[in-house]
Amino acid sequence: MSDLVVIEFPSEARAEEVRHMLLDMQQEYLIELGDALIATRQPNGRIKLNQLYHPELTSAAYGGLWGLILGAIFFLPIIGAAFGVAYGALIGALSDVGINDRFAREVADTIDSGNAALFLLIRKMTTDKVLEDLKGVGGKVLRTSFDHSQEDALRAALAAATAAQSDTVPPDPVQPPPPPPVQPGPNGPV
């Protein structure tokens, strides 16, 4: 069974950084993603989807290969390849694998303009190691299919970034520094 997690970030660039971080974790076998989609709300209100996997391209490639093979058998390889590409692209476009685009658009409609939502379809993960690596990335959890303890752990890991950033805020440069303390001299304050 897969789990769905949706995290809102202040920009598409930040969501893309976290997606790359998770893909690197996948290379280390810490997490297995079924899909990772970024939905960005444009200033004009439109929703832009940035999908990780494009099933129509894969299907078109396989269709072209099989069309070429069948075309070679019947001495029409070019026509067979063209038919295979067209058929594969059609099948790929009709099959929505991973996160449903309509669902992603509905959720992305709730975020502020310019913000991005990272949708993750997680098949498996080593929870403690992934959450440790996600500490400090920021973001706000919008939806999950996790149980309450896992969802709370995810919220705490993401909130750790907000607390760490607020602790390291430099003083306001507009205010002058406080005057040095007055040192008493032998005849009173100097």
PyRosetta script that sets phi, psi and omega in degrees:
from pyrosetta import init, pose_from_sequence

init()
pose = pose_from_sequence("MSDLVVIEFPSEARAEEVRHMLLDMQQEYLIELGDALIATRQPNGRIKLNQLYHPELTSAAYGGLWGLILGAIFFLPIIGAAFGVAYGALIGALSDVGINDRFAREVADTIDSGNAALFLLIRKMTTDKVLEDLKGVGGKVLRTSFDHSQEDALRAALAAATAAQSDTVPPDPVQPPPPPPVQPGPNGPV")
pose.set_psi(1, 139.5)
pose.set_omega(1, 180.0)
pose.set_phi(2, -99.1)
pose.set_psi(2, 155.5)
pose.set_omega(2, 175.5)
pose.set_phi(3, -113.4)
pose.set_psi(3, 146.5)
pose.set_omega(3, 178.0)
pose.set_phi(4, -109.9)
pose.set_psi(4, 133.2)
pose.set_omega(4, 176.9)
pose.set_phi(5, -131.7)
pose.set_psi(5, 133.8)
pose.set_omega(5, 176.7)
pose.set_phi(6, -124.5)
pose.set_psi(6, 121.4)
pose.set_omega(6, -178.4)
pose.set_phi(7, -123.4)
pose.set_psi(7, 131.3)
pose.set_omega(7, 178.7)
pose.set_phi(8, -93.1)
pose.set_psi(8, 136.4)
pose.set_omega(8, 177.0)
pose.set_phi(9, -124.6)
pose.set_psi(9, 157.4)
pose.set_omega(9, -177.5)
pose.set_phi(10, -72.2)
pose.set_psi(10, -12.1)
pose.set_omega(10, 179.4)
pose.set_phi(11, -153.0)
pose.set_psi(11, 159.8)
pose.set_omega(11, 177.1)
pose.set_phi(12, -66.9)
pose.set_psi(12, -35.2)
pose.set_omega(12, -179.9)
pose.set_phi(13, -62.1)
pose.set_psi(13, -41.2)
pose.set_omega(13, -179.8)
pose.set_phi(14, -67.6)
pose.set_psi(14, -40.5)
pose.set_omega(14, 177.7)
pose.set_phi(15, -63.2)
pose.set_psi(15, -39.0)
pose.set_omega(15, 178.9)
pose.set_phi(16, -66.1)
pose.set_psi(16, -38.6)
pose.set_omega(16, 177.1)
pose.set_phi(17, -60.5)
pose.set_psi(17, -44.6)
pose.set_omega(17, -179.2)
pose.set_phi(18, -67.8)
pose.set_psi(18, -37.9)
pose.set_omega(18, 177.6)
pose.set_phi(19, -62.0)
pose.set_psi(19, -43.1)
pose.set_omega(19, 177.7)
pose.set_phi(20, -64.0)
pose.set_psi(20, -37.6)
pose.set_omega(20, 177.2)
pose.set_phi(21, -61.0)
pose.set_psi(21, -43.4)
pose.set_omega(21, 179.4)
pose.set_phi(22, -68.2)
pose.set_psi(22, -36.0)
pose.set_omega(22, 176.7)
pose.set_phi(23, -66.5)
pose.set_psi(23, -35.2)
pose.set_omega(23, 174.4)
pose.set_phi(24, -65.1)
pose.set_psi(24, -39.6)
pose.set_omega(24, 177.0)
pose.set_phi(25, -64.0)
pose.set_psi(25, -33.4)
pose.set_omega(25, 177.9)
pose.set_phi(26, -65.2)
pose.set_psi(26, -36.3)
pose.set_omega(26, 177.2)
pose.set_phi(27, -65.0)
pose.set_psi(27, -26.0)
pose.set_omega(27, 178.3)
pose.set_phi(28, -92.4)
pose.set_psi(28, 6.1)
pose.set_omega(28, 178.9)
pose.set_phi(29, 62.6)
pose.set_psi(29, 30.2)
pose.set_omega(29, 175.6)
pose.set_phi(30, -89.4)
pose.set_psi(30, -23.9)
pose.set_omega(30, -178.7)
pose.set_phi(31, -147.3)
pose.set_psi(31, 148.1)
pose.set_omega(31, 174.4)
pose.set_phi(32, -123.3)
pose.set_psi(32, 113.9)
pose.set_omega(32, -177.5)
pose.set_phi(33, -96.7)
pose.set_psi(33, 134.5)
pose.set_omega(33, 172.4)
pose.set_phi(34, -85.9)
pose.set_psi(34, -30.4)
pose.set_omega(34, 179.1)
pose.set_phi(35, -165.9)
pose.set_psi(35, 153.3)
pose.set_omega(35, 176.3)
pose.set_phi(36, -145.3)
pose.set_psi(36, 106.5)
pose.set_omega(36, -173.8)
pose.set_phi(37, -117.7)
pose.set_psi(37, 141.4)
pose.set_omega(37, 176.0)
pose.set_phi(38, -115.1)
pose.set_psi(38, 125.6)
pose.set_omega(38, 176.4)
pose.set_phi(39, -113.0)
pose.set_psi(39, 124.9)
pose.set_omega(39, -178.5)
pose.set_phi(40, -116.0)
pose.set_psi(40, 134.0)
pose.set_omega(40, 175.9)
pose.set_phi(41, -90.7)
pose.set_psi(41, 116.2)
pose.set_omega(41, -178.7)
pose.set_phi(42, -75.5)
pose.set_psi(42, 158.1)
pose.set_omega(42, 178.1)
pose.set_phi(43, -57.8)
pose.set_psi(43, -28.0)
pose.set_omega(43, 178.7)
pose.set_phi(44, -83.0)
pose.set_psi(44, 2.9)
pose.set_omega(44, 177.4)
pose.set_phi(45, 93.9)
pose.set_psi(45, -10.8)
pose.set_omega(45, 179.4)
pose.set_phi(46, -74.4)
pose.set_psi(46, 153.8)
pose.set_omega(46, -179.9)
pose.set_phi(47, -105.5)
pose.set_psi(47, 127.0)
pose.set_omega(47, 177.4)
pose.set_phi(48, -107.4)
pose.set_psi(48, 127.4)
pose.set_omega(48, 178.6)
pose.set_phi(49, -102.9)
pose.set_psi(49, 130.5)
pose.set_omega(49, 177.5)
pose.set_phi(50, -116.8)
pose.set_psi(50, 96.6)
pose.set_omega(50, -174.7)
pose.set_phi(51, -89.3)
pose.set_psi(51, 147.9)
pose.set_omega(51, 178.3)
pose.set_phi(52, -81.0)
pose.set_psi(52, -40.6)
pose.set_omega(52, -177.3)
pose.set_phi(53, -112.8)
pose.set_psi(53, 137.8)
pose.set_omega(53, 178.8)
pose.set_phi(54, -119.5)
pose.set_psi(54, 95.0)
pose.set_omega(54, -175.6)
pose.set_phi(55, -62.7)
pose.set_psi(55, -28.2)
pose.set_omega(55, -178.7)
pose.set_phi(56, -68.4)
pose.set_psi(56, -33.6)
pose.set_omega(56, 178.2)
pose.set_phi(57, -69.2)
pose.set_psi(57, -44.1)
pose.set_omega(57, 179.0)
pose.set_phi(58, -63.4)
pose.set_psi(58, -44.7)
pose.set_omega(58, -179.8)
pose.set_phi(59, -65.3)
pose.set_psi(59, -37.4)
pose.set_omega(59, 178.8)
pose.set_phi(60, -65.2)
pose.set_psi(60, -39.8)
pose.set_omega(60, 179.4)
pose.set_phi(61, -64.7)
pose.set_psi(61, -46.5)
pose.set_omega(61, 178.4)
pose.set_phi(62, -64.5)
pose.set_psi(62, -41.3)
pose.set_omega(62, 179.0)
pose.set_phi(63, -62.6)
pose.set_psi(63, -40.3)
pose.set_omega(63, 178.0)
pose.set_phi(64, -64.3)
pose.set_psi(64, -40.1)
pose.set_omega(64, 179.1)
pose.set_phi(65, -64.3)
pose.set_psi(65, -48.7)
pose.set_omega(65, 180.0)
pose.set_phi(66, -67.1)
pose.set_psi(66, -36.0)
pose.set_omega(66, 176.7)
pose.set_phi(67, -64.2)
pose.set_psi(67, -38.8)
pose.set_omega(67, 177.6)
pose.set_phi(68, -64.9)
pose.set_psi(68, -43.0)
pose.set_omega(68, 179.6)
pose.set_phi(69, -64.1)
pose.set_psi(69, -48.4)
pose.set_omega(69, 179.8)
pose.set_phi(70, -67.4)
pose.set_psi(70, -35.6)
pose.set_omega(70, 177.0)
pose.set_phi(71, -65.2)
pose.set_psi(71, -36.5)
pose.set_omega(71, 178.4)
pose.set_phi(72, -66.6)
pose.set_psi(72, -35.4)
pose.set_omega(72, 178.6)
pose.set_phi(73, -64.1)
pose.set_psi(73, -40.1)
pose.set_omega(73, -177.9)
pose.set_phi(74, -98.7)
pose.set_psi(74, 16.0)
pose.set_omega(74, 175.6)
pose.set_phi(75, 64.5)
pose.set_psi(75, 27.0)
pose.set_omega(75, 175.7)
pose.set_phi(76, -134.1)
pose.set_psi(76, 61.4)
pose.set_omega(76, -172.8)
pose.set_phi(77, -64.6)
pose.set_psi(77, -37.0)
pose.set_omega(77, -177.7)
pose.set_phi(78, -68.1)
pose.set_psi(78, -45.8)
pose.set_omega(78, 179.4)
pose.set_phi(79, -65.3)
pose.set_psi(79, -41.6)
pose.set_omega(79, 178.5)
pose.set_phi(80, -62.4)
pose.set_psi(80, -42.6)
pose.set_omega(80, 179.2)
pose.set_phi(81, -65.4)
pose.set_psi(81, -43.3)
pose.set_omega(81, 179.8)
pose.set_phi(82, -62.7)
pose.set_psi(82, -43.9)
pose.set_omega(82, 177.8)
pose.set_phi(83, -63.2)
pose.set_psi(83, -42.6)
pose.set_omega(83, -179.5)
pose.set_phi(84, -63.0)
pose.set_psi(84, -41.4)
pose.set_omega(84, 178.5)
pose.set_phi(85, -63.5)
pose.set_psi(85, -47.1)
pose.set_omega(85, -179.0)
pose.set_phi(86, -62.3)
pose.set_psi(86, -45.8)
pose.set_omega(86, -179.2)
pose.set_phi(87, -65.0)
pose.set_psi(87, -44.0)
pose.set_omega(87, 179.5)
pose.set_phi(88, -63.0)
pose.set_psi(88, -41.0)
pose.set_omega(88, 178.5)
pose.set_phi(89, -64.7)
pose.set_psi(89, -39.1)
pose.set_omega(89, 178.4)
pose.set_phi(90, -64.2)
pose.set_psi(90, -47.5)
pose.set_omega(90, 179.1)
pose.set_phi(91, -62.3)
pose.set_psi(91, -42.5)
pose.set_omega(91, 179.5)
pose.set_phi(92, -64.3)
pose.set_psi(92, -38.7)
pose.set_omega(92, 179.8)
pose.set_phi(93, -68.6)
pose.set_psi(93, -32.3)
pose.set_omega(93, -179.0)
pose.set_phi(94, -80.1)
pose.set_psi(94, -20.9)
pose.set_omega(94, -179.5)
pose.set_phi(95, -97.9)
pose.set_psi(95, 119.9)
pose.set_omega(95, 179.2)
pose.set_phi(96, -100.8)
pose.set_psi(96, 97.9)
pose.set_omega(96, -178.1)
pose.set_phi(97, -92.9)
pose.set_psi(97, 140.1)
pose.set_omega(97, 177.2)
pose.set_phi(98, 90.5)
pose.set_psi(98, -135.8)
pose.set_omega(98, -175.6)
pose.set_phi(99, -79.4)
pose.set_psi(99, 131.7)
pose.set_omega(99, -178.7)
pose.set_phi(100, -67.2)
pose.set_psi(100, 126.9)
pose.set_omega(100, -177.6)
pose.set_phi(101, -63.1)
pose.set_psi(101, -39.4)
pose.set_omega(101, -179.7)
pose.set_phi(102, -63.7)
pose.set_psi(102, -42.9)
pose.set_omega(102, 176.9)
pose.set_phi(103, -61.2)
pose.set_psi(103, -43.2)
pose.set_omega(103, -179.8)
pose.set_phi(104, -62.4)
pose.set_psi(104, -40.4)
pose.set_omega(104, 178.8)
pose.set_phi(105, -66.4)
pose.set_psi(105, -39.5)
pose.set_omega(105, 179.1)
pose.set_phi(106, -63.4)
pose.set_psi(106, -44.3)
pose.set_omega(106, 179.4)
pose.set_phi(107, -68.4)
pose.set_psi(107, -42.2)
pose.set_omega(107, -179.5)
pose.set_phi(108, -65.5)
pose.set_psi(108, -21.8)
pose.set_omega(108, 176.0)
pose.set_phi(109, -65.1)
pose.set_psi(109, -20.9)
pose.set_omega(109, -177.1)
pose.set_phi(110, -89.2)
pose.set_psi(110, -8.6)
pose.set_omega(110, -177.7)
pose.set_phi(111, -91.5)
pose.set_psi(111, 162.5)
pose.set_omega(111, -179.7)
pose.set_phi(112, -71.7)
pose.set_psi(112, 157.1)
pose.set_omega(112, 178.6)
pose.set_phi(113, -61.2)
pose.set_psi(113, 133.3)
pose.set_omega(113, -178.8)
pose.set_phi(114, 90.3)
pose.set_psi(114, -17.7)
pose.set_omega(114, 178.1)
pose.set_phi(115, -81.1)
pose.set_psi(115, 164.1)
pose.set_omega(115, -179.9)
pose.set_phi(116, -132.8)
pose.set_psi(116, 146.5)
pose.set_omega(116, 176.7)
pose.set_phi(117, -113.6)
pose.set_psi(117, 129.3)
pose.set_omega(117, 177.2)
pose.set_phi(118, -98.8)
pose.set_psi(118, 117.5)
pose.set_omega(118, 179.2)
pose.set_phi(119, -100.4)
pose.set_psi(119, 125.2)
pose.set_omega(119, -179.9)
pose.set_phi(120, -122.1)
pose.set_psi(120, 127.1)
pose.set_omega(120, 172.8)
pose.set_phi(121, -104.4)
pose.set_psi(121, 104.4)
pose.set_omega(121, -171.7)
pose.set_phi(122, -101.2)
pose.set_psi(122, 120.3)
pose.set_omega(122, 177.6)
pose.set_phi(123, -83.1)
pose.set_psi(123, -48.2)
pose.set_omega(123, 179.5)
pose.set_phi(124, -146.8)
pose.set_psi(124, 152.8)
pose.set_omega(124, 172.3)
pose.set_phi(125, -161.0)
pose.set_psi(125, 151.7)
pose.set_omega(125, 172.0)
pose.set_phi(126, -89.2)
pose.set_psi(126, 94.3)
pose.set_omega(126, -165.7)
pose.set_phi(127, -55.8)
pose.set_psi(127, -49.3)
pose.set_omega(127, -175.0)
pose.set_phi(128, -63.5)
pose.set_psi(128, -39.4)
pose.set_omega(128, -179.6)
pose.set_phi(129, -72.4)
pose.set_psi(129, -40.1)
pose.set_omega(129, 179.5)
pose.set_phi(130, -65.8)
pose.set_psi(130, -45.2)
pose.set_omega(130, 179.4)
pose.set_phi(131, -64.0)
pose.set_psi(131, -35.8)
pose.set_omega(131, 177.1)
pose.set_phi(132, -63.2)
pose.set_psi(132, -41.1)
pose.set_omega(132, 178.7)
pose.set_phi(133, -71.5)
pose.set_psi(133, -25.5)
pose.set_omega(133, -179.9)
pose.set_phi(134, -83.7)
pose.set_psi(134, -8.5)
pose.set_omega(134, 178.2)
pose.set_phi(135, -60.5)
pose.set_psi(135, 130.5)
pose.set_omega(135, 176.5)
pose.set_phi(136, 92.5)
pose.set_psi(136, 1.5)
pose.set_omega(136, -179.2)
pose.set_phi(137, -86.4)
pose.set_psi(137, -15.5)
pose.set_omega(137, -179.4)
pose.set_phi(138, 79.2)
pose.set_psi(138, -165.3)
pose.set_omega(138, 180.0)
pose.set_phi(139, 97.7)
pose.set_psi(139, 163.2)
pose.set_omega(139, -179.1)
pose.set_phi(140, -128.4)
pose.set_psi(140, 127.4)
pose.set_omega(140, -179.8)
pose.set_phi(141, -72.5)
pose.set_psi(141, 121.8)
pose.set_omega(141, 177.9)
pose.set_phi(142, -94.1)
pose.set_psi(142, -45.5)
pose.set_omega(142, -179.2)
pose.set_phi(143, -150.9)
pose.set_psi(143, 148.5)
pose.set_omega(143, 172.1)
pose.set_phi(144, -147.7)
pose.set_psi(144, 162.5)
pose.set_omega(144, 169.7)
pose.set_phi(145, -111.2)
pose.set_psi(145, 15.1)
pose.set_omega(145, 177.2)
pose.set_phi(146, -70.7)
pose.set_psi(146, 162.0)
pose.set_omega(146, 170.0)
pose.set_phi(147, -74.2)
pose.set_psi(147, 170.6)
pose.set_omega(147, -172.3)
pose.set_phi(148, -61.3)
pose.set_psi(148, -38.1)
pose.set_omega(148, -178.0)
pose.set_phi(149, -68.1)
pose.set_psi(149, -41.8)
pose.set_omega(149, 178.4)
pose.set_phi(150, -67.8)
pose.set_psi(150, -39.4)
pose.set_omega(150, 179.4)
pose.set_phi(151, -65.2)
pose.set_psi(151, -41.8)
pose.set_omega(151, 177.8)
pose.set_phi(152, -64.2)
pose.set_psi(152, -39.0)
pose.set_omega(152, 178.0)
pose.set_phi(153, -64.9)
pose.set_psi(153, -39.6)
pose.set_omega(153, 177.4)
pose.set_phi(154, -65.1)
pose.set_psi(154, -45.6)
pose.set_omega(154, 178.6)
pose.set_phi(155, -60.6)
pose.set_psi(155, -40.5)
pose.set_omega(155, 179.7)
pose.set_phi(156, -66.0)
pose.set_psi(156, -40.6)
pose.set_omega(156, 179.5)
pose.set_phi(157, -64.5)
pose.set_psi(157, -43.2)
pose.set_omega(157, 179.3)
pose.set_phi(158, -70.5)
pose.set_psi(158, -35.2)
pose.set_omega(158, 180.0)
pose.set_phi(159, -71.4)
pose.set_psi(159, -21.8)
pose.set_omega(159, 178.3)
pose.set_phi(160, -58.8)
pose.set_psi(160, -31.7)
pose.set_omega(160, 178.7)
pose.set_phi(161, -68.1)
pose.set_psi(161, -42.0)
pose.set_omega(161, -178.9)
pose.set_phi(162, -65.1)
pose.set_psi(162, -42.6)
pose.set_omega(162, 179.3)
pose.set_phi(163, -66.7)
pose.set_psi(163, -40.8)
pose.set_omega(163, -179.9)
pose.set_phi(164, -66.1)
pose.set_psi(164, -38.6)
pose.set_omega(164, 179.6)
pose.set_phi(165, -68.4)
pose.set_psi(165, -37.3)
pose.set_omega(165, -178.8)
pose.set_phi(166, -73.6)
pose.set_psi(166, -26.0)
pose.set_omega(166, 177.4)
pose.set_phi(167, -74.3)
pose.set_psi(167, -26.5)
pose.set_omega(167, -175.8)
pose.set_phi(168, -103.7)
pose.set_psi(168, 20.3)
pose.set_omega(168, 179.7)
pose.set_phi(169, -71.6)
pose.set_psi(169, 126.6)
pose.set_omega(169, -179.9)
pose.set_phi(170, -70.9)
pose.set_psi(170, 157.5)
pose.set_omega(170, 179.7)
pose.set_phi(171, -64.7)
pose.set_psi(171, 155.7)
pose.set_omega(171, -179.1)
pose.set_phi(172, -65.8)
pose.set_psi(172, 121.8)
pose.set_omega(172, -176.0)
pose.set_phi(173, -72.5)
pose.set_psi(173, -12.4)
pose.set_omega(173, -177.9)
pose.set_phi(174, -74.6)
pose.set_psi(174, -33.2)
pose.set_omega(174, -178.3)
pose.set_phi(175, -79.1)
pose.set_psi(175, 136.1)
pose.set_omega(175, 178.0)
pose.set_phi(176, -71.6)
pose.set_psi(176, 153.3)
pose.set_omega(176, 178.3)
pose.set_phi(177, -67.0)
pose.set_psi(177, 154.1)
pose.set_omega(177, 180.0)
pose.set_phi(178, -66.9)
pose.set_psi(178, 150.1)
pose.set_omega(178, -180.0)
pose.set_phi(179, -68.2)
pose.set_psi(179, 152.2)
pose.set_omega(179, 179.0)
pose.set_phi(180, -67.1)
pose.set_psi(180, 153.2)
pose.set_omega(180, -180.0)
pose.set_phi(181, -65.0)
pose.set_psi(181, 147.4)
pose.set_omega(181, -179.4)
pose.set_phi(182, -80.1)
pose.set_psi(182, 127.1)
pose.set_omega(182, 179.7)
pose.set_phi(183, -96.4)
pose.set_psi(183, 126.5)
pose.set_omega(183, 178.3)
pose.set_phi(184, -71.5)
pose.set_psi(184, 135.9)
pose.set_omega(184, 175.7)
pose.set_phi(185, -100.1)
pose.set_psi(185, -174.5)
pose.set_omega(185, -178.9)
pose.set_phi(186, -67.7)
pose.set_psi(186, -26.9)
pose.set_omega(186, -178.7)
pose.set_phi(187, -107.4)
pose.set_psi(187, 21.9)
pose.set_omega(187, -179.5)
pose.set_phi(188, 113.1)
pose.set_psi(188, -169.4)
pose.set_omega(188, -178.7)
pose.set_phi(189, -66.2)
pose.set_psi(189, 145.0)
pose.set_omega(189, -178.8)
pose.set_phi(190, -91.5)
pose.dump_pdb("model.pdb")
